[in-house]
Amino acid sequence: MTPPVRILLCDDHAVVRAGLLALLGGEPDIEVVGEAGSGEEAVTLAARLAPDVVLMDLQLGPGIDGVEATRRIAAAGTGHVLVLTTYDTDADITRAIEAGATGYLLKAERPEELFAAIRAAAQGRTTLSPPVASRVMARMRSPRPALTERELDILGQLSQGLGNRDIARALFISEATVKTHLGRIYEKLGVDTRAGAVAVAKEQRLLP
């Protein structure tokens, strides 16, 4: 007889964990071996229990988030991480997949989809919720234009918290030129704020 898939749950809401526990308890080939309420606890328990699959929420309470917890668990090889979240933004999906998540599922999926994704993740196979898969494919089909050397220079100054005037001085260009470049950077990165530009640039490894 094939041993059950051993699951570690990570969600900062006790009610959600209880619901998942009840849901998964009805599947004879799935066994929940631990529960974590924080990212740090998930990393510690994964190292101790070596589950087949870690069911990981992205937005956790204080401490490291689900992406960082995923990164640490994946790096340690202490379980395949299946993200289970309500968030399906491009940034969340990209960060989770780059961190090493085996799959990305939305909490709105039917229980049968969750069970199938868990079994697939245990074998190292990728499962994406249809909306997530559509976003990933769309990004692959139409990647954002590459930033120019000058735009990367400005982005680097931006990441240091410099204002337009200081950036202009540092790069020996006018403030108007800085504003023009910033507009192009925002458009290429799909953002509309300075903080958003820096965050996306870091996710896409455009900044050191």
Disulfide bonds with the S-S distance in Angstrom:
none
